[in-house]
Amino acid sequence: MLVEAAKLAPRWNPQLAAVHARELERGNRNRATMAVARKLVAYLLAVDKSGQPFQIRSAPAAETEARAMA
């Protein structure tokens, strides 16, 4: 079930899309999906620990500019 969520998550979350794209460049599609799944688990653990609802954080401006220039 987690793998199925990891396959769909990059369509809706820009941070997970970036993780997926980065791993696709380095390996194959399965490796990219597993990287997204690990990130989802990290999100779940952080939400559970903090007790706060999940919120997508925007990337800092400098990081966004650096990606645009690359």
Biopython code that builds the backbone (N, CA, C, O; Angstrom):
import numpy as np
from Bio.PDB.StructureBuilder import StructureBuilder

atoms = [
    (1, "MET", "N", (0.826, -1.183, 0.000)),
    (1, "MET", "CA", (0.000, 0.000, 0.000)),
    (1, "MET", "C", (0.879, 1.259, 0.000)),
    (1, "MET", "O", (0.560, 2.237, -0.676)),
    (2, "LEU", "N", (1.954, 1.235, 0.737)),
    (2, "LEU", "CA", (2.850, 2.383, 0.781)),
    (2, "LEU", "C", (3.477, 2.624, -0.589)),
    (2, "LEU", "O", (3.659, 3.771, -0.997)),
    (3, "VAL", "N", (3.803, 1.563, -1.290)),
    (3, "VAL", "CA", (4.415, 1.705, -2.612)),
    (3, "VAL", "C", (3.422, 2.335, -3.583)),
    (3, "VAL", "O", (3.804, 3.157, -4.415)),
    (4, "GLU", "N", (2.164, 1.958, -3.481)),
    (4, "GLU", "CA", (1.149, 2.558, -4.355)),
    (4, "GLU", "C", (1.004, 4.047, -4.057)),
    (4, "GLU", "O", (0.859, 4.850, -4.978)),
    (5, "ALA", "N", (1.041, 4.419, -2.794)),
    (5, "ALA", "CA", (0.990, 5.839, -2.423)),
    (5, "ALA", "C", (2.223, 6.571, -2.947)),
    (5, "ALA", "O", (2.130, 7.716, -3.389)),
    (6, "ALA", "N", (3.374, 5.907, -2.896)),
    (6, "ALA", "CA", (4.612, 6.519, -3.367)),
    (6, "ALA", "C", (4.601, 6.721, -4.885)),
    (6, "ALA", "O", (5.259, 7.627, -5.395)),
    (7, "LYS", "N", (3.862, 5.890, -5.596)),
    (7, "LYS", "CA", (3.765, 6.061, -7.047)),
    (7, "LYS", "C", (2.923, 7.275, -7.404)),
    (7, "LYS", "O", (3.183, 7.931, -8.412)),
    (8, "LEU", "N", (1.919, 7.584, -6.593)),
    (8, "LEU", "CA", (1.026, 8.702, -6.882)),
    (8, "LEU", "C", (1.467, 10.022, -6.254)),
    (8, "LEU", "O", (1.154, 11.091, -6.779)),
    (9, "ALA", "N", (2.180, 9.958, -5.151)),
    (9, "ALA", "CA", (2.531, 11.158, -4.391)),
    (9, "ALA", "C", (3.274, 12.230, -5.185)),
    (9, "ALA", "O", (2.993, 13.411, -4.984)),
    (10, "PRO", "N", (4.206, 11.887, -6.075)),
    (10, "PRO", "CA", (4.916, 12.947, -6.822)),
    (10, "PRO", "C", (4.002, 13.809, -7.695)),
    (10, "PRO", "O", (4.384, 14.917, -8.072)),
    (11, "ARG", "N", (2.828, 13.330, -8.014)),
    (11, "ARG", "CA", (1.890, 14.122, -8.814)),
    (11, "ARG", "C", (1.287, 15.265, -8.011)),
    (11, "ARG", "O", (0.868, 16.273, -8.580)),
    (12, "TRP", "N", (1.242, 15.110, -6.682)),
    (12, "TRP", "CA", (0.535, 16.071, -5.837)),
    (12, "TRP", "C", (1.445, 16.879, -4.931)),
    (12, "TRP", "O", (1.032, 17.930, -4.440)),
    (13, "ASN", "N", (2.663, 16.429, -4.693)),
    (13, "ASN", "CA", (3.567, 17.098, -3.769)),
    (13, "ASN", "C", (4.848, 17.460, -4.508)),
    (13, "ASN", "O", (5.568, 16.569, -4.959)),
    (14, "PRO", "N", (5.146, 18.753, -4.641)),
    (14, "PRO", "CA", (6.346, 19.155, -5.399)),
    (14, "PRO", "C", (7.651, 18.667, -4.785)),
    (14, "PRO", "O", (8.603, 18.388, -5.514)),
    (15, "GLN", "N", (7.715, 18.558, -3.467)),
    (15, "GLN", "CA", (8.940, 18.062, -2.830)),
    (15, "GLN", "C", (9.164, 16.586, -3.162)),
    (15, "GLN", "O", (10.290, 16.167, -3.430)),
    (16, "LEU", "N", (8.095, 15.811, -3.142)),
    (16, "LEU", "CA", (8.224, 14.394, -3.487)),
    (16, "LEU", "C", (8.499, 14.224, -4.980)),
    (16, "LEU", "O", (9.175, 13.279, -5.386)),
    (17, "ALA", "N", (7.981, 15.127, -5.784)),
    (17, "ALA", "CA", (8.276, 15.093, -7.217)),
    (17, "ALA", "C", (9.766, 15.341, -7.456)),
    (17, "ALA", "O", (10.372, 14.724, -8.332)),
    (18, "ALA", "N", (10.346, 16.240, -6.678)),
    (18, "ALA", "CA", (11.782, 16.522, -6.807)),
    (18, "ALA", "C", (12.609, 15.306, -6.387)),
    (18, "ALA", "O", (13.595, 14.970, -7.043)),
    (19, "VAL", "N", (12.217, 14.656, -5.309)),
    (19, "VAL", "CA", (12.916, 13.436, -4.867)),
    (19, "VAL", "C", (12.824, 12.374, -5.957)),
    (19, "VAL", "O", (13.816, 11.724, -6.285)),
    (20, "HIS", "N", (11.640, 12.205, -6.509)),
    (20, "HIS", "CA", (11.431, 11.201, -7.552)),
    (20, "HIS", "C", (12.278, 11.501, -8.783)),
    (20, "HIS", "O", (12.914, 10.602, -9.332)),
    (21, "ALA", "N", (12.291, 12.752, -9.217)),
    (21, "ALA", "CA", (13.075, 13.136, -10.401)),
    (21, "ALA", "C", (14.568, 12.937, -10.164)),
    (21, "ALA", "O", (15.279, 12.444, -11.040)),
    (22, "ARG", "N", (15.041, 13.320, -8.980)),
    (22, "ARG", "CA", (16.471, 13.168, -8.663)),
    (22, "ARG", "C", (16.877, 11.699, -8.687)),
    (22, "ARG", "O", (17.932, 11.351, -9.219)),
    (23, "GLU", "N", (16.043, 10.840, -8.112)),
    (23, "GLU", "CA", (16.373, 9.415, -8.079)),
    (23, "GLU", "C", (16.229, 8.771, -9.455)),
    (23, "GLU", "O", (16.951, 7.824, -9.768)),
    (24, "LEU", "N", (15.318, 9.264, -10.274)),
    (24, "LEU", "CA", (15.212, 8.743, -11.646)),
    (24, "LEU", "C", (16.487, 9.003, -12.422)),
    (24, "LEU", "O", (16.905, 8.168, -13.225)),
    (25, "GLU", "N", (17.112, 10.152, -12.193)),
    (25, "GLU", "CA", (18.369, 10.465, -12.873)),
    (25, "GLU", "C", (19.486, 9.528, -12.436)),
    (25, "GLU", "O", (20.357, 9.177, -13.232)),
    (26, "ARG", "N", (19.457, 9.128, -11.182)),
    (26, "ARG", "CA", (20.524, 8.294, -10.629)),
    (26, "ARG", "C", (20.300, 6.803, -10.828)),
    (26, "ARG", "O", (21.260, 6.032, -10.850)),
    (27, "GLY", "N", (19.047, 6.386, -10.973)),
    (27, "GLY", "CA", (18.774, 4.955, -11.053)),
    (27, "GLY", "C", (17.557, 4.675, -11.896)),
    (27, "GLY", "O", (17.300, 5.362, -12.884)),
    (28, "ASN", "N", (16.809, 3.661, -11.503)),
    (28, "ASN", "CA", (15.627, 3.308, -12.269)),
    (28, "ASN", "C", (14.347, 3.726, -11.538)),
    (28, "ASN", "O", (14.400, 4.282, -10.441)),
    (29, "ARG", "N", (13.218, 3.454, -12.153)),
    (29, "ARG", "CA", (11.925, 3.889, -11.626)),
    (29, "ARG", "C", (11.619, 3.257, -10.261)),
    (29, "ARG", "O", (11.049, 3.919, -9.394)),
    (30, "ASN", "N", (11.984, 2.005, -10.065)),
    (30, "ASN", "CA", (11.724, 1.356, -8.769)),
    (30, "ASN", "C", (12.513, 2.023, -7.642)),
    (30, "ASN", "O", (12.008, 2.208, -6.535)),
    (31, "ARG", "N", (13.743, 2.375, -7.944)),
    (31, "ARG", "CA", (14.572, 3.068, -6.941)),
    (31, "ARG", "C", (13.957, 4.416, -6.581)),
    (31, "ARG", "O", (13.953, 4.807, -5.414)),
    (32, "ALA", "N", (13.439, 5.124, -7.579)),
    (32, "ALA", "CA", (12.807, 6.421, -7.345)),
    (32, "ALA", "C", (11.542, 6.269, -6.499)),
    (32, "ALA", "O", (11.289, 7.073, -5.602)),
    (33, "THR", "N", (10.755, 5.241, -6.787)),
    (33, "THR", "CA", (9.534, 4.999, -6.017)),
    (33, "THR", "C", (9.862, 4.674, -4.565)),
    (33, "THR", "O", (9.170, 5.132, -3.655)),
    (34, "MET", "N", (10.895, 3.901, -4.345)),
    (34, "MET", "CA", (11.271, 3.548, -2.972)),
    (34, "MET", "C", (11.814, 4.765, -2.219)),
    (34, "MET", "O", (11.606, 4.885, -1.011)),
    (35, "ALA", "N", (12.496, 5.656, -2.910)),
    (35, "ALA", "CA", (12.969, 6.884, -2.263)),
    (35, "ALA", "C", (11.787, 7.733, -1.811)),
    (35, "ALA", "O", (11.812, 8.306, -0.722)),
    (36, "VAL", "N", (10.753, 7.815, -2.645)),
    (36, "VAL", "CA", (9.551, 8.559, -2.268)),
    (36, "VAL", "C", (8.857, 7.869, -1.103)),
    (36, "VAL", "O", (8.363, 8.540, -0.196)),
    (37, "ALA", "N", (8.811, 6.544, -1.111)),
    (37, "ALA", "CA", (8.188, 5.805, -0.013)),
    (37, "ALA", "C", (8.915, 6.075, 1.303)),
    (37, "ALA", "O", (8.276, 6.260, 2.339)),
    (38, "ARG", "N", (10.239, 6.098, 1.267)),
    (38, "ARG", "CA", (11.006, 6.396, 2.488)),
    (38, "ARG", "C", (10.715, 7.815, 2.979)),
    (38, "ARG", "O", (10.616, 8.048, 4.183)),
    (39, "LYS", "N", (10.579, 8.751, 2.055)),
    (39, "LYS", "CA", (10.264, 10.133, 2.427)),
    (39, "LYS", "C", (8.861, 10.211, 3.030)),
    (39, "LYS", "O", (8.640, 10.954, 3.987)),
    (40, "LEU", "N", (7.918, 9.455, 2.483)),
    (40, "LEU", "CA", (6.572, 9.413, 3.054)),
    (40, "LEU", "C", (6.584, 8.880, 4.481)),
    (40, "LEU", "O", (5.870, 9.388, 5.346)),
    (41, "VAL", "N", (7.387, 7.866, 4.723)),
    (41, "VAL", "CA", (7.505, 7.318, 6.082)),
    (41, "VAL", "C", (8.085, 8.376, 7.012)),
    (41, "VAL", "O", (7.636, 8.516, 8.150)),
    (42, "ALA", "N", (9.072, 9.115, 6.538)),
    (42, "ALA", "CA", (9.646, 10.187, 7.356)),
    (42, "ALA", "C", (8.582, 11.234, 7.683)),
    (42, "ALA", "O", (8.508, 11.714, 8.814)),
    (43, "TYR", "N", (7.756, 11.589, 6.691)),
    (43, "TYR", "CA", (6.664, 12.536, 6.923)),
    (43, "TYR", "C", (5.696, 11.990, 7.965)),
    (43, "TYR", "O", (5.295, 12.710, 8.880)),
    (44, "LEU", "N", (5.319, 10.719, 7.831)),
    (44, "LEU", "CA", (4.373, 10.106, 8.771)),
    (44, "LEU", "C", (4.923, 10.105, 10.196)),
    (44, "LEU", "O", (4.204, 10.418, 11.146)),
    (45, "LEU", "N", (6.183, 9.756, 10.336)),
    (45, "LEU", "CA", (6.794, 9.735, 11.670)),
    (45, "LEU", "C", (6.867, 11.136, 12.273)),
    (45, "LEU", "O", (6.641, 11.311, 13.471)),
    (46, "ALA", "N", (7.177, 12.120, 11.456)),
    (46, "ALA", "CA", (7.268, 13.496, 11.947)),
    (46, "ALA", "C", (5.896, 14.012, 12.379)),
    (46, "ALA", "O", (5.779, 14.684, 13.403)),
    (47, "VAL", "N", (4.865, 13.701, 11.605)),
    (47, "VAL", "CA", (3.505, 14.122, 11.963)),
    (47, "VAL", "C", (3.072, 13.433, 13.245)),
    (47, "VAL", "O", (2.464, 14.060, 14.113)),
    (48, "ASP", "N", (3.382, 12.144, 13.372)),
    (48, "ASP", "CA", (3.009, 11.404, 14.575)),
    (48, "ASP", "C", (3.725, 11.964, 15.804)),
    (48, "ASP", "O", (3.121, 12.121, 16.865)),
    (49, "LYS", "N", (5.001, 12.260, 15.652)),
    (49, "LYS", "CA", (5.788, 12.763, 16.784)),
    (49, "LYS", "C", (5.345, 14.160, 17.213)),
    (49, "LYS", "O", (5.245, 14.445, 18.406)),
    (50, "SER", "N", (5.083, 15.025, 16.244)),
    (50, "SER", "CA", (4.745, 16.407, 16.574)),
    (50, "SER", "C", (3.280, 16.587, 16.957)),
    (50, "SER", "O", (2.939, 17.497, 17.712)),
    (51, "GLY", "N", (2.423, 15.725, 16.440)),
    (51, "GLY", "CA", (1.003, 15.872, 16.708)),
    (51, "GLY", "C", (0.345, 16.983, 15.905)),
    (51, "GLY", "O", (-0.823, 17.303, 16.125)),
    (52, "GLN", "N", (1.089, 17.571, 14.975)),
    (52, "GLN", "CA", (0.585, 18.647, 14.122)),
    (52, "GLN", "C", (0.159, 18.064, 12.772)),
    (52, "GLN", "O", (0.722, 17.063, 12.329)),
    (53, "PRO", "N", (-0.826, 18.676, 12.116)),
    (53, "PRO", "CA", (-1.195, 18.196, 10.787)),
    (53, "PRO", "C", (-0.086, 18.474, 9.778)),
    (53, "PRO", "O", (0.699, 19.408, 9.943)),
    (54, "PHE", "N", (-0.032, 17.663, 8.745)),
    (54, "PHE", "CA", (0.990, 17.811, 7.712)),
    (54, "PHE", "C", (0.735, 19.071, 6.899)),
    (54, "PHE", "O", (-0.401, 19.360, 6.524)),
    (55, "GLN", "N", (1.797, 19.816, 6.631)),
    (55, "GLN", "CA", (1.731, 20.993, 5.777)),
    (55, "GLN", "C", (2.924, 20.976, 4.833)),
    (55, "GLN", "O", (4.058, 20.758, 5.259)),
    (56, "ILE", "N", (2.668, 21.205, 3.568)),
    (56, "ILE", "CA", (3.760, 21.277, 2.601)),
    (56, "ILE", "C", (4.498, 22.589, 2.821)),
    (56, "ILE", "O", (3.886, 23.656, 2.855)),
    (57, "ARG", "N", (5.800, 22.506, 2.968)),
    (57, "ARG", "CA", (6.623, 23.703, 3.136)),
    (57, "ARG", "C", (7.205, 24.088, 1.801)),
    (57, "ARG", "O", (7.628, 23.229, 1.028)),
    (58, "SER", "N", (7.228, 25.369, 1.528)),
    (58, "SER", "CA", (7.816, 25.823, 0.274)),
    (58, "SER", "C", (9.330, 25.853, 0.419)),
    (58, "SER", "O", (9.860, 26.019, 1.518)),
    (59, "ALA", "N", (10.017, 25.690, -0.704)),
    (59, "ALA", "CA", (11.476, 25.704, -0.698)),
    (59, "ALA", "C", (11.963, 27.129, -0.485)),
    (59, "ALA", "O", (11.318, 28.068, -0.950)),
    (60, "PRO", "N", (13.087, 27.316, 0.209)),
    (60, "PRO", "CA", (13.660, 28.660, 0.366)),
    (60, "PRO", "C", (13.973, 29.273, -0.993)),
    (60, "PRO", "O", (14.258, 28.552, -1.949)),
    (61, "ALA", "N", (13.922, 30.574, -1.084)),
    (61, "ALA", "CA", (14.102, 31.284, -2.354)),
    (61, "ALA", "C", (15.458, 30.985, -2.985)),
    (61, "ALA", "O", (15.532, 30.777, -4.196)),
    (62, "ALA", "N", (16.510, 30.959, -2.211)),
    (62, "ALA", "CA", (17.847, 30.709, -2.753)),
    (62, "ALA", "C", (17.935, 29.313, -3.357)),
    (62, "ALA", "O", (18.558, 29.127, -4.402)),
    (63, "GLU", "N", (17.323, 28.344, -2.715)),
    (63, "GLU", "CA", (17.352, 26.978, -3.225)),
    (63, "GLU", "C", (16.562, 26.875, -4.525)),
    (63, "GLU", "O", (16.979, 26.184, -5.454)),
    (64, "THR", "N", (15.441, 27.550, -4.592)),
    (64, "THR", "CA", (14.632, 27.544, -5.799)),
    (64, "THR", "C", (15.371, 28.178, -6.965)),
    (64, "THR", "O", (15.323, 27.672, -8.086)),
    (65, "GLU", "N", (16.059, 29.293, -6.700)),
    (65, "GLU", "CA", (16.831, 29.969, -7.745)),
    (65, "GLU", "C", (17.984, 29.091, -8.222)),
    (65, "GLU", "O", (18.274, 29.042, -9.417)),
    (66, "ALA", "N", (18.635, 28.405, -7.304)),
    (66, "ALA", "CA", (19.757, 27.537, -7.670)),
    (66, "ALA", "C", (19.280, 26.404, -8.572)),
    (66, "ALA", "O", (19.976, 26.034, -9.517)),
    (67, "ARG", "N", (18.102, 25.849, -8.294)),
    (67, "ARG", "CA", (17.572, 24.789, -9.132)),
    (67, "ARG", "C", (17.206, 25.317, -10.514)),
    (67, "ARG", "O", (17.399, 24.629, -11.517)),
    (68, "ALA", "N", (16.680, 26.533, -10.566)),
    (68, "ALA", "CA", (16.277, 27.119, -11.843)),
    (68, "ALA", "C", (17.484, 27.385, -12.736)),
    (68, "ALA", "O", (17.391, 27.274, -13.959)),
    (69, "MET", "N", (18.606, 27.733, -12.133)),
    (69, "MET", "CA", (19.804, 28.040, -12.906)),
    (69, "MET", "C", (20.506, 26.790, -13.387)),
    (69, "MET", "O", (21.237, 26.840, -14.376)),
    (70, "ALA", "N", (20.303, 25.663, -12.711)),
    (70, "ALA", "CA", (21.011, 24.416, -13.063)),
    (70, "ALA", "C", (20.490, 23.758, -14.292)),
    (70, "ALA", "O", (20.996, 22.709, -14.692)),
]
sb = StructureBuilder()
sb.init_structure("model")
sb.init_model(0)
sb.init_chain("A")
sb.init_seg("    ")
for serial, (resi, resn, name, xyz) in enumerate(atoms, 1):
    if name == "N":
        sb.init_residue(resn, " ", resi, " ")
    sb.init_atom(name, np.array(xyz, "f"), 0.0, 1.0, " ", f" {name:<3s}", serial, name[0])
structure = sb.get_structure()
